[in-house]
Amino acid sequence: MKRLFVILITCILFIGCSKQQILSGNSKESINLQNEKFTNESNRENENKMQMNVKVGDRNFIATLKDNEAVDVLVEMLKETGITIKMSDYAGFEKVGALETNLPTNNQQITTQPGDIMLYQGNQIVLFYGSNTWNYTQIGHINNLSGWQEALGNGDVTITLSLEKKVE
């Protein structure tokens, strides 16, 4: 009986140790895979972080672009030439202007902040100097808001979008 008990305890300990080694191995492998995935995603994000010039009247602003299909199509359009858009004020917190073509959308309910650049209904560029909650596709965000609201001013404005080099 004692011998059976010792064998049973030994088996339990052996199985427990084996499971711990297996779990430790899987955990390490899982952590390594997660770290590799995070590193690859971070590198991809940094490689794809493009900047866009946003000229409002005689003022220039730089926007960092998001990584999505709408931005990919917009960037292809901007590689050929800049895009000039006449924008109208809407509700005292945004300027809205139409593109000549529709961009892909992945609308999400978003509360915007000043400096956000959004796509509305696939063909409307929206520049925010205030805040709103609605369904938009994110395009980018103005990096430095100094003078942003003043440049957008009251009434209609004309903006020109063009490409900037990648973020280093």
Residue pairs with C-beta under 8 A, 6 or more apart in sequence:
44 67
45 67
46 167
47 166
48 67
49 64
49 65
49 67
49 166
49 167
50 64
50 65
50 71
50 75
50 163
50 164
50 166
50 167
51 62
51 63
51 64
51 65
51 143
51 163
51 164
51 165
51 166
51 167
52 62
52 63
52 65
52 78
52 140
52 161
52 162
52 163
52 164
53 60
53 61
53 62
53 63
53 82
53 160
53 161
53 162
53 163
53 164
54 60
54 61
54 62
54 63
54 117
54 127
54 142
54 159
54 160
54 161
55 61
55 159
55 160
55 161
55 162
56 127
56 151
56 152
56 157
56 159
57 151
57 153
57 157
57 158
59 147
59 151
61 142
61 143
61 144
61 148
61 151
62 142
62 143
62 144
62 164
63 115
63 117
63 139
63 140
63 141
63 142
63 143
64 140
64 141
64 143
64 167
65 71
65 74
65 75
65 139
65 140
66 138
66 139
66 140
68 104
68 106
68 137
68 138
69 103
69 104
69 106
70 103
70 104
70 105
70 106
70 119
70 137
70 139
71 139
71 140
73 103
73 104
74 103
74 139
74 161
75 163
77 83
77 101
78 161
78 162
78 163
79 163
82 160
82 161
82 162
83 99
83 160
83 161
83 162
84 158
84 159
84 160
84 161
85 97
85 98
85 99
85 125
85 158
85 159
85 160
85 161
86 97
86 156
86 157
86 158
87 95
87 96
87 97
87 125
87 127
87 156
87 157
87 158
87 159
88 95
88 96
88 97
88 155
88 156
89 95
89 154
89 155
89 156
90 96
91 132
92 130
93 128
93 129
93 130
93 131
93 132
94 112
94 126
94 127
94 128
94 129
94 130
94 132
95 126
95 127
95 129
95 152
95 157
95 159
96 120
96 124
96 125
96 126
97 124
97 125
97 159
98 123
98 124
98 125
99 123
99 124
99 125
101 123
102 122
102 123
103 119
103 122
103 123
103 137
104 122
104 137
105 119
105 121
105 122
105 137
106 137
107 135
107 136
107 137
108 135
108 136
108 137
108 138
109 133
109 134
109 135
110 116
110 118
110 133
110 134
110 135
110 136
110 138
111 131
111 132
111 133
112 118
112 128
112 131
112 132
112 133
112 134
112 136
113 128
113 131
113 141
114 128
114 129
114 130
114 131
114 145
114 148
114 149
115 128
115 129
115 141
115 142
115 143
115 145
115 148
116 126
116 127
116 128
116 138
116 140
116 141
116 142
117 125
117 126
117 127
117 128
117 138
117 139
117 140
117 141
117 142
118 125
118 126
118 128
118 136
118 137
118 138
118 139
119 125
119 126
119 136
119 137
119 138
119 139
120 126
120 134
120 136
120 137
122 137
125 139
125 161
126 136
127 152
127 159
129 148
129 149
129 152
142 148
151 157
